[in-house]
Amino acid sequence: MEFADHRAYVPGDEFRRIDWNAYARLEELVLRLYVAEEDLALTLFVDRSASLGVGSPPKLETSKRVAAALAYVALSGSERISLIPFGEGMDRPLPPTRGKGRIGKVLRRLDELEASGETSLSRSVEQFLSRRPRPGLVCVISDFLDREGYQRPIDRLLGERHEASLFHILDTEELDPQPGSDLSLLDSETGARLEVSLDARALDAYRRRVRAFLEGIETYARRRGLAYVQVGGKIPFEEALLNYLRAA
């Protein structure tokens, strides 16, 4: 319980709530008012769409490590957490749980996740909000490769008084692919095929697009006052997580 304010005593109030120190100063009967501190409600939104299955190690494995670490920190602090895997929509969620001893349950649910299907963060967020969850912190762990975009669903979370932190899962090869010959690229989520020649000109254009994509997410997060954390590629998992926790 945290002290909030005083108010004047009226007949019928409990004598135990009278602030006698204030009475000695003011010579008036006043009551101490308190507010109850609520624990943090942490929701881990973990993308398990097919694009998370690529990389070395697969991006989904990095996502699981991030989610497991955040869950452990929260549970150790006696906070409530829930886990929501998503792809085209919400998967079976892990209901809110509390206590350090629950970490095994969280790890088992994470271990069950497999990369498959397309991504729809918008649909997943709407399904989440339809349950009318208590406002809290939502950590979105994703590669944000969503054809529908990421801004509208994040704005929806903010509009419902949730906080949001964005963990962007990356892979070295997608950030800086090496030159090669003619290739046939297959979209892991839609199955679309694209014939390309990985010459210097194509790679230069690709890297510009990647930089613009990353800068776009970072700018969006900064304007909304959100934590934005890149994980993977040249950014070690431990370094990214510790920097986030220190800032938080």
C-alpha positions in Angstrom: 0.0 0.0 0.0 1.3 3.5 -1.0 0.2 6.7 0.7 -1.8 8.9 -1.7 -3.5 11.8 0.1 -5.4 13.1 3.1 -9.1 13.9 3.4 -11.2 15.4 6.2 -12.6 13.1 8.8 -16.4 12.6 8.8 -18.5 10.8 11.4 -18.5 7.1 10.8 -14.9 6.9 9.5 -12.6 4.4 11.2 -10.5 5.9 14.0 -7.6 3.7 13.0 -7.2 5.7 9.7 -6.9 9.1 11.4 -3.4 10.6 10.9 -2.6 11.8 14.5 0.6 13.4 13.4 -1.3 15.6 11.0 -3.8 16.4 13.7 -1.0 17.6 16.0 0.1 20.0 13.3 -3.2 21.1 11.9 -5.6 20.6 14.8 -7.9 19.0 12.3 -8.9 15.3 12.0 -7.8 13.9 8.6 -7.6 10.4 7.2 -4.7 8.9 5.4 -5.7 7.5 1.9 -3.7 4.8 0.2 -3.6 3.1 -3.2 -2.7 -0.5 -3.7 0.3 -1.1 -5.9 -0.6 -3.5 -8.7 1.9 -6.0 -10.0 3.1 -5.9 -13.6 1.2 -7.8 -16.1 3.7 -9.0 -18.7 2.6 -10.5 -22.0 5.1 -12.2 -24.3 3.9 -12.1 -27.9 6.2 -14.6 -29.7 6.1 -14.8 -33.5 6.4 -18.4 -34.7 5.6 -17.8 -38.3 7.5 -19.6 -41.1 10.0 -16.8 -41.6 11.3 -17.4 -38.1 12.4 -20.9 -39.2 15.3 -19.5 -41.3 18.7 -18.5 -40.1 21.7 -20.1 -38.3 20.6 -20.7 -35.6 16.9 -20.4 -36.7 15.5 -17.0 -35.6 12.8 -18.9 -33.7 15.4 -20.3 -31.4 16.7 -16.7 -30.6 13.0 -15.7 -30.0 12.6 -18.5 -27.5 15.7 -17.4 -25.7 14.5 -13.8 -25.4 11.1 -14.9 -24.2 12.6 -17.4 -21.7 15.0 -14.7 -20.3 12.2 -12.1 -19.9 9.9 -14.7 -18.3 12.6 -15.7 -15.8 13.3 -12.1 -14.8 9.6 -11.3 -14.4 8.8 -14.5 -12.5 11.8 -14.0 -10.2 10.3 -10.6 -9.3 6.9 -12.1 -8.5 5.3 -10.5 -11.6 2.5 -12.2 -13.6 3.3 -13.3 -17.1 1.4 -14.8 -20.0 2.8 -16.2 -23.2 1.0 -15.8 -26.6 2.6 -17.5 -29.6 1.2 -16.1 -32.9 1.3 -16.6 -36.7 -1.8 -16.0 -38.8 -3.6 -15.6 -35.4 -3.2 -16.3 -31.7 -2.1 -19.8 -30.8 -3.1 -21.5 -27.6 -1.9 -19.0 -25.0 -0.2 -19.8 -21.7 -2.6 -18.2 -19.1 -1.2 -15.7 -16.6 1.1 -17.3 -14.1 3.3 -16.2 -11.2 6.2 -17.5 -9.2 9.7 -18.5 -10.0 8.7 -22.2 -9.9 6.6 -21.7 -12.9 9.5 -21.1 -15.3 9.5 -24.8 -16.2 6.0 -24.5 -17.5 6.9 -21.5 -19.6 10.0 -23.3 -21.1 7.9 -26.3 -22.0 5.4 -24.2 -23.9 8.2 -22.4 -25.7 9.8 -25.7 -26.6 6.6 -26.8 -28.3 6.7 -23.9 -30.8 7.5 -24.6 -34.4 7.9 -22.2 -37.3 5.0 -22.4 -39.8 2.4 -20.4 -41.6 2.1 -16.7 -42.4 2.2 -13.7 -40.1 -0.7 -11.5 -39.1 0.2 -9.4 -36.1 -3.0 -7.3 -36.6 -5.3 -10.3 -36.3 -3.4 -11.7 -33.4 -3.5 -8.4 -31.5 -7.3 -8.0 -32.1 -7.9 -11.5 -30.8 -5.8 -10.7 -27.7 -7.6 -7.4 -27.1 -11.0 -9.1 -27.5 -10.3 -10.9 -24.2 -10.1 -7.5 -22.5 -6.8 -8.1 -20.7 -5.7 -5.8 -18.0 -3.3 -3.1 -19.3 0.3 -4.1 -18.9 3.6 -4.5 -20.7 3.5 -6.4 -24.1 6.8 -7.6 -25.4 6.5 -8.3 -29.1 9.2 -10.7 -30.2 9.2 -11.0 -34.0 11.2 -10.4 -37.2 8.3 -8.0 -38.2 8.1 -9.5 -41.8 4.4 -9.0 -42.0 2.8 -8.0 -45.2 0.0 -6.2 -43.3 2.5 -4.1 -41.4 3.3 -3.7 -37.7 2.3 -0.1 -36.9 -1.4 -0.4 -36.8 -1.5 -3.4 -34.3 1.1 -1.8 -32.1 -0.9 1.5 -32.1 -4.0 -0.6 -31.1 -2.1 -1.9 -28.1 -1.1 1.6 -27.1 -4.6 2.8 -27.6 -5.8 0.2 -25.1 -3.3 1.6 -22.5 -0.8 -1.2 -22.9 3.0 -0.5 -23.0 5.0 -2.1 -25.7 8.6 -3.2 -26.2 9.7 -4.4 -29.6 12.3 -7.2 -29.9 13.5 -7.4 -33.5 14.9 -10.9 -34.3 17.5 -10.8 -37.1 19.9 -13.1 -38.8 23.3 -12.4 -40.2 22.6 -13.8 -43.7 19.5 -11.7 -44.2 21.3 -8.6 -43.1 24.4 -9.0 -45.2 24.0 -11.8 -47.8 27.1 -12.8 -49.8 27.5 -12.5 -53.6 26.5 -15.5 -55.6 25.2 -16.7 -58.9 21.6 -17.0 -60.2 19.3 -18.3 -57.5 15.7 -19.2 -57.1 14.3 -17.7 -53.8 11.3 -19.2 -52.1 9.1 -17.2 -49.7 8.9 -19.4 -46.6 5.4 -18.1 -45.8 3.6 -17.6 -49.1 5.5 -20.1 -51.3 6.1 -17.4 -53.9 9.2 -17.9 -56.0 11.6 -15.3 -57.3 14.5 -15.7 -59.7 17.4 -13.4 -58.9 21.1 -12.8 -59.7 23.1 -11.9 -56.6 25.5 -9.6 -58.3 27.0 -6.5 -56.7 24.2 -4.3 -58.0 21.4 -6.4 -56.7 23.1 -6.8 -53.3 23.6 -3.0 -53.0 19.9 -2.4 -53.7 18.9 -5.2 -51.2 21.1 -3.7 -48.4 19.6 -0.3 -48.9 16.1 -1.8 -48.5 17.1 -3.6 -45.4 18.6 -0.4 -43.9 15.4 1.5 -44.7 13.3 -1.2 -43.1 15.3 -1.2 -39.9 15.5 2.6 -39.7 11.7 2.7 -40.2 11.0 0.5 -37.2 13.5 2.3 -35.0 12.0 5.7 -36.0 8.5 4.5 -35.3 9.5 3.2 -31.9 11.3 6.4 -31.0 8.3 8.5 -31.9 6.0 6.4 -29.9 8.4 6.2 -26.9 8.8 2.5 -27.2 11.8 0.3 -26.4 13.2 -1.2 -29.6 15.8 -3.9 -29.3 17.6 -5.7 -32.2 18.7 -9.2 -31.4 20.8 -11.4 -33.6 23.1 -10.7 -36.5 26.1 -8.9 -35.1 24.2 -8.1 -31.8 24.8 -10.9 -29.2 21.7 -12.1 -27.4 23.1 -11.4 -23.9 24.2 -7.8 -24.8 20.9 -6.9 -26.3 18.9 -8.2 -23.4 21.1 -6.6 -20.7 21.0 -3.3 -22.5 17.2 -3.5 -22.5 17.0 -4.4 -18.8 19.4 -1.6 -17.8 17.3 0.9 -19.7 14.1 -0.4 -18.3 
